[in-house]
Amino acid sequence: MMRVLMSAVALVACAAHAQDLINPAPRAQVEPFTETRYGQTIDDPYRWMEDPARKGEMVDYVRAQSRQTVAKLGALPQRAELAKLVDEAARAGTRISNIRMAGDHLFWRQLDPADRVPKLMVRSAAGTRLLYDPAQESTDAAGPAAINSYNVSPDGKTVALHISFGGAEIGAIRFLDSDTGREKLARLAPVWGEFTAQWLTPTMLTFTRMAEKRPGADDLAGMVAVAGTPGGRFTPILGPQVPKGPDFSPSAFPLIATSEVSQWVVALADNAGGNPLVFVARRSDLATGRLAWRRIATASDRIDEVAALGDAIYMISMRDASDGQVVRLSGAGGARQILPTPTGYVLSGIVAARDGIYFRGRRDGVSHLFWMAGGRAPAREIPLPFEANLTRLAASADGAAATFALAGWTTAPRGYVVRGGKLSPLNVDSGTWSEAAKLVVRRESARSADGTSVPMVIIDHGQKGKVRPTLIEAYGSYGDSTTVPGYDPYYLAWSARGNTMVYCGTRGGSERGRAWHDGGRKENKANAQADLIACGERIVQLGIADPKRLAITGTSAGGLLVPMAAQKRPELFAALVSRVAILNATRLEVAENGANNFGEMGDPRTEAGWRALAAQDSYLNLAHARDLPDTLLTIGLNDHRVAPWMSAKFAARAQEKFGDKRLILVRAETEGGHGIGSARDLQVQEFADIYAFLEHRMATEKPDSIEESAK
């Protein structure tokens, strides 16, 4: 099969430009608008798209653009074959995720080959069975239902599920009996998709409730953690303006974590950029309405994660060590103790079980698991069965063990449990696509403009001596690493096609700890942009691609990085794919979920913060850009993380300035949001369109203008 597919690439390269790709019409309405910020005059003729009262006009423009884009891409000769390949990769076996355990009950999300979205399964002494299938509630009007998150009661008898529709991520928590699957208790709403219920007592719960919706207000601001009984009264216990509670920013998320192995409840004032404030309180105090929160860490402590065991609190702090330290202190107060840990690992992820503390360390992107017996013994490494990324490390709901998944670049996730430092498979494994095993994974590095070595991962068939279409993916935000092993069937399909996939670990990620993160965020984002350019140059040096066959892509916060790199070096890249991206960063202050990102990206209400954002604002920079590669922008019209108008504004301005010589295409998903909870068939079609666009623009004879392409 692969010989046929790889031969098809050569055929497409000769025929691709016989098909006509042109910029959609009509172009967006121009309305002159200028303002001055900190001495800089801003020309923003598409500011009107931000107006909530004119959202309908913006959406109409996006939909009209998208209809034409989808039709044109769908007519390309390679598009049907690409859709078939991506679908094959995405449906190769069952996909397992989000494993949780409570007593003899094991829960996981499962995506079978015929499913659109994952369902929830349970295994117990009675056998394995379906607990909840979102497909039964999906409708054309509401869009596909999805399980965004879930939690399990300590006795394993109740499951709290967060369900939302159409990729919106705003929904309700429902409670199911784990033995019968019947819904019980009253639903809790509105709740953001990442947040679910925690048990304070067998009957008393806490969850983070969203603020009442107000026209023009940020839906993700003003959240409050509340405690109570479903069907009864819930009382605020943490958040902005909570009586007798600590001071709290409206943009911070009040998150509560309970544990069966400690009397202490841990709470965070968190945001997208991390560095949360950390509080603790006794479970008994909260259950009786006494808000005796004590702050144990500030933003300057650079806390990654927190766990409670007995009377002690354990935190991974990056304040005094770029790779992180494990800090122990008493919940009641007292001096901090830095615990000895193995050197040479970037620490992240820590949980407490009855037998001790488990934490993850990464070296060169590869995960290692460590255990401190009883929370006091020296850290001991627990060997893992293969080179992988360890994800979803979680204590079981009853505290008896810890569970996690392991995944490699070409190995789909597999589930494991660890007790007493002993690792065992859960026999809950995903199916790996057979074509993935034929791919070669290798590590490389690039030299950035300031001499910094930037890690890269290259995935293809290992072919040599011929340039080929190559796609570089980069992110560089929130301390999330791009070069840790991860099984992504959608990108594997690109490599299986005979192309090359590259992951560039720019600064702003966590490849080398806190210093690496700090070196590529806020006012340092230009470093990350230079790192990405260096990765592109290195790929050309290695003979894998030339500038006519080299493209870059970035998703979400990757929009602060990838489009700016493309504008700085347009001659290096043949194409740009920007997915649900932050493209107008200086306008975060008026965007939904904007204030939540000030800590990571910059605060536009201050001069230093605004200037840092301006250096990341690819929409603003279009006014000065000399050129832009051919571009495809994807938008989720139900996106609550990144305002859809950011991509709409970018498309309109780019078409106005470069539309006579460059393709600027918009692809919108009306049943999707930011990609979280999106149905698989929608993702398959999105990637088929992306790859059809890329192969079209990276054909052997790349034209110099849209007009030449039409000829």
Helices and strands as residue ranges (DSSP letters): H 2-15, G 16-18, E 34-37, E 40-43, G 47-50, G 52-54, H 55-74, H 79-90, E 95-102, E 105-111, E 119-124, E 127-132, G 134-136, E 145-152, E 158-165, E 170-177, E 183-192, E 198-199, E 205-209, E 224-228, E 234-238, E 253-257, E 264-270, E 277-282, H 283-287, E 294-297, G 299-301, E 303-309, E 312-317, E 325-330, E 337-339, E 346-353, E 356-363, E 366-373, E 380-382, E 389-395, E 402-407, E 414-419, E 422-429, G 434-438, E 440-447, E 453-460, E 470-473, H 489-496, E 500-504, H 514-518, G 522-524, H 525-541, G 547-549, E 550-555, G 556-560, H 562-568, G 570-572, E 575-579, G 585-590, G 595-597, H 598-601, H 607-614, H 618-621, E 630-636, H 644-658, E 664-669, H 680-697, H 706-710
